[in-house]
Amino acid sequence: MTVELNPLITVNYKDSPSKRGLQLMVFSSPFWLLWAPAAVLWLGEAVVAGGIFSDLALLGLWLFFVGFTSLCAFTLFVCIQNKFLITREGIKFPLRCLLQVGSSLYRPWSKLQSVMFVNTDRDRLAPSKNPNAILMQFSDSTLPLELDAFSKHDLQSFILALQSYVPEIPIEPPLAEVELQMDTSAKTRQDASFTQIWEDDMSSRFGSTVFIPLEPGEKLQNGRLEVVGQIAFGGLSAIYLAKGKDGQLCVIKEAVVPANSDKESAGKALEMFQREAQLLMTLNNPRIARVLDNFVENRRHYMLLEYIDGKDLRRYVKERGPQKEELVLRWAIEVAEILDYLHKLSPPIVHRDLTPDNLVLERNGCIVLIDFGAANQFLGTATGTLVGKQSYISPEQFRGYSEPASDLYALGATMFHLLTGQDPEPLSESHPKQTNSDISEEVDSLVAKLTAMEVDERFPSAETTIAVMKSLNDRKTLAEK
């Protein structure tokens, strides 16, 4: 079965066999790239001139050179294929891993059973704090990956992808305890902790796409808060589930600004984060997650938010598939009412980051907004970064400005996802009926108007949107009766 991949993350992996094979192919290229093809042509002419079966020895020699040239070309092709393609559903390995992973290079995350840092120089493969490889144990195969085959950035991306897409799979030993035996420079080889490698990378540039998140069990504010697990990450921010000393669950939003970032960029990022915290603390809406506190610890900035018991809409759709339009209309009305509340504040608040990832369906069936996008411009967003966030950003936001109609565009794009189970095409007018033929013309037209490319072609306000949706919903209810 062929698996079509739209990779969210691409990781380079250059292991020792591929490096040696590539060196051998380059060194021997004058023979197999020049002399052998010349021999194929010369012998081929002789075989054809004398009759293809007239001289079996000559034919055999010609077939040898054809096979040798083809084998060398194939070996070169295998050696230069060095990318892991990673999605939310699974991972595809390069062709040279075929003998280790079996008949298919694609492995869904559901088959992954464990991930261990190991030292292959030892007699028994067990979790090691001084590893030289990562051992991925699937239900039907085992794949060791050399640490030296990754760059620092690619190793970080690979580990964070595992934490994001299969958080239930423990990584042993914990990252904080691992001393990596890998090339940390072009000339020297030395041991370095995963945290140290991250800090070195962070010191080189502001706006990196990865950072080391907190581990489960880590404590903040002198033990008052304990991290239970990571919910999401992105850019230089992360969201965690945590609990207080009384056992009450809460959510922590974390943001990091590298210590050596230029003052203007760092100041702007922190200003946006603090503004977000202060803004959310003033809001009074039962459908917006409340900010309970904000604090700074170890040069990281945190917001403490109330825990909403439920599932975000992206996960809900992933588990249950596209939703019926009657239910999507009801949810959309609730989201539009949240936007109406924000847009009518003085001054109006434009959310700018509305996606299925930051809308949670509570157990009572109501929608709650759990994340705000103010600081996310500079720090990345912990929700939706790896999942087609661009599909929910309006054309005017790409041009550098936003207004209340930008949130309406995101609402329409979110409806498209709920109705089809897919992210809409970025920067386009969405028509869910083209993907799901069961969608009615009325709902398709509604989504298309919300996602119109020009602001003045959308509904003039969230209030108007609510009225249109309720009217459509009432008509559908009457028609069913």
Secondary structure, 3 states (H helix, E strand, C coil): CCCCCCCCEEEECCCHHHHHHHHHHHHCHHHHHHHHHHHHHHHHHHHHHHCCCCCHHHHHHHHHHHHHHHHHHHHHHHHHCCEEEECCCEEECCHHHHHHHCCCCEEEHHHEEEEEEECCCCCCCCECCCCCEEEEEECCCEEEEEHHHCCHHHHHHHHHHHHHHCCCCCEECCHHHCEEEEECCCCCEEEEEHHHHHHHHHCCCCCCCCCCCCCCCCEECCCCEEEEEEEEEECCEEEEEEEECCCCEEEEEEEECCCCCCHHHHHHHHHHHHHHHHHHHHCCCCCECCEEEEEEECCEEEEEEECCCEEEHHHHHHHHCCCCHHHHHHHHHHHHHHHHHHHCCCCCCCCCCCCHHHEEEECCCCEEECCCCCCHHHHCCCCCCCCCHHHHCCHHHHCCCCCHHHHHHHHHHHHHHHHHCCCCCCCCCCCHHHCCCCCCHHHHHHHHHHCCCCHHHCCCCHHHHHHHHHHHHHHHHHHHC
